[in-house]
Amino acid sequence: MPFAWFVALRYLRDASGQTALMLAAVAVGVSVIVFLSALINGLQASLIESTLGSQPHVTLRVPREEPRPLVAPRPGLAIARLRQPAAQRLRSLDQWPAIARAAARTPGVTAAAPTVSGAGFATRADARVPIVIRGVNTDSFLAIIDLRRSMVGGRFDVGSGHVVIGSTLATDLAIGVGDRMRVTSTEGVEDVVTIAGVFTVGTEAVDQSWVVTSLRHAQSLFALPGGATTIELKVRDVFDADHVADDIRGRTGLTVESWMMLNAELLSGLAAQSSSKTMIQFFVVLSVALGIASILIVSVVQKSREIGILRAVGTPARRVLAIFLIQGGVLGVAGSIIGSALGVLFAKLFEVMTAEVSGTPRFPVQVDLPLLIGTAALATGVGLLAAVIPARRAARLDPAAAIHSG
Amino acid sequence: MAEALLSVRGVVRDYGEVVRTRALHGVDLDLHRGEFAALIGPSGSGKSTLLNIIGLLDRPTAGRVLLSGTDTSALDERALTTLRATALGFVFQFHHLLPAFTAVENVMLPEWGDIGMPTQEMRRRAEEMLAAVGLADRAQYKTRNLSGGQQQRVAIARAMVRHPALVLADEPTGNLDTESAEGVFELMHRFNRDYRTTFLIVTHDPRIAARCGRVVEIVDGRITSDRATPAGR
């Protein structure tokens, strides 16, 4: 074994009390970081997942109709202007199949689905409630929003007069799988449909209003034969949605919205949470570093005579430096292994203890390899850095003075 | 006479920045190969200062130290460290071993610390040297578990393991009982005879000094006497 490693490890083993103290400092710090990150990452992931459970990442729709001037303005002509905003009516995207194909080919996009979305009423007996009619093609829609995972009754089937509806809506109308209800679109078109399935996505606005039907059926309800009002996209990286939306908006001139624009408040909340996490990590790291540095400095003082002897009998200063740097690094690595194990254990324990009666975690934690590797690298770096001052002190000791001390 | 192994020429050493204290006032001293010399003097006379300068652990304020004809004042810290590792051996008072290390590891230190990686050769030489000081059966003991006399034998083995030309011993028998002191002294004497290793021994003990071939006395930073003893003839 190289000399510096040998001496470093022997010193760590010999001063077991100090070593245990420093290991504990690193392990506690690392476990706090791992636990905290696991909790916050898990929380954020589940928040984002539930947000995106009923929302496409990117939506393309027809631009709002702007009022057009009746007379073209030209120099020398005074025009008294009265601005009358145009009432918005449901329109189809012009050439939507071409747009959908182009959108699907955009880098970062993994799926594209044409839909017809509009408002209407659902009627059963005397009850009449407002609904959102979503006309979709089964395969492309499920690739974007996988409602099959949210079904609480029946199954996802929108073929031949079948629809799936939100659970709150089902409760409001007191209907279930196999029952029939009447739907009326804002275009005044009526039809009777059969409930094939009921879903709960957890977002109240969706659960109480969505009626999912086939694209063709929605086209006839809204008198848009062959049309599509929106194209919905799924992207590979959900946080890339803004860029994809900008890209498509620039090329098509359509109104393109990303989930990030529609959920800006949620995102700024998450960002605030992340930055407070970073703050806490910073101070944990700082206190761990101070702990290691102060104990190693004490160790250098205690060992100054031995260091003097090493120097006197011919050990170069750089090797003495290495001895103490290695101690810091080894403490960082060993401490982060122990700390990671503890942190994962705490996180899993917390998840189990706070779970609902059914066993579904209320606070799902997210422990992943990058987190553990990142934390271990951080701890090792901190250990090394904390050892720099003690190590330099050791390397600069005057051997003659050190030998005669104590 | 052949070239001196060690030549100290006009060495002056001052301490302090504001109030300057002169510990050595122009010391001249030659040591030849195979000499077995004692350096005596009262406390505060400059013995340790001179030993540190000869041992290349300290630099003189003025004057030169030549080791085998090499002027050490021209060398940088790194070169001095190498020279300490290869040309010099140190025996300090008995508690100057590394207590967390075994006897054989302590003896390996000069070579291992200098070169970095241990070799079988290195370990074999260390074990041989431990055997030569009569501690073959204590090789795997942590030095903190050895007696004072045994520790000092380990220290001598450590000083001798690379067969340096010059061994500097600072009160090697201080803090030892008479019997252990006798054993340690005999050991050094034997190495002096067998390998023609030059020894310079700082001591308070007049009986030890009397048995060295040459006694150099230093008082108030000046060499006041330098004589051969009957033991040296």
Contacts between the chains, C-beta under 8 A, distances in Angstrom:
chain1	res1	chain2	res2	distance
A	1	B	118	7.0
A	2	B	116	5.6
A	2	B	117	5.7
A	3	B	112	4.9
A	3	B	113	5.4
A	3	B	115	7.8
A	3	B	116	5.2
A	3	B	117	7.3
A	3	B	118	7.3
A	4	B	116	7.6
A	6	B	112	7.7
A	6	B	118	7.6
A	10	B	100	5.4
A	10	B	101	6.4
A	11	B	100	6.6
A	13	B	100	7.8
A	14	B	100	3.7
A	305	B	96	7.1
A	306	B	98	5.3
A	306	B	99	8.0
A	309	B	90	7.9
A	309	B	92	7.2
A	309	B	96	5.7
A	309	B	97	7.7
A	309	B	98	6.8
A	309	B	109	8.0
A	310	B	98	7.7
A	310	B	109	7.0
A	310	B	113	5.8
A	311	B	57	8.0
A	311	B	81	7.2
A	312	B	55	7.0
A	312	B	57	5.9
A	312	B	84	6.4
A	312	B	90	5.4
A	313	B	84	6.9
A	313	B	85	6.7
A	313	B	90	6.1
A	313	B	109	5.5
A	313	B	110	4.4
A	313	B	113	6.5
A	313	B	158	6.9
A	314	B	81	5.9
A	314	B	82	6.9
A	314	B	84	4.9
A	314	B	85	2.3
A	314	B	86	7.1
A	314	B	110	5.2
A	314	B	113	5.8
A	314	B	114	4.4
A	315	B	81	7.4
A	315	B	85	7.7
A	315	B	109	7.5
A	315	B	113	3.3
A	315	B	114	6.9
A	316	B	78	6.5
A	316	B	81	5.1
A	316	B	82	7.9
A	316	B	113	7.8
A	316	B	114	7.6
A	317	B	77	7.1
A	317	B	81	7.3
A	319	B	113	6.4
A	319	B	116	7.1
A	398	B	57	8.0
A	398	B	58	8.0
A	399	B	57	5.0
A	400	B	52	4.3
A	400	B	55	7.9
A	400	B	57	3.9
A	400	B	58	4.7
A	403	B	57	7.5
A	403	B	92	6.3
A	403	B	96	6.8
A	404	B	48	7.0
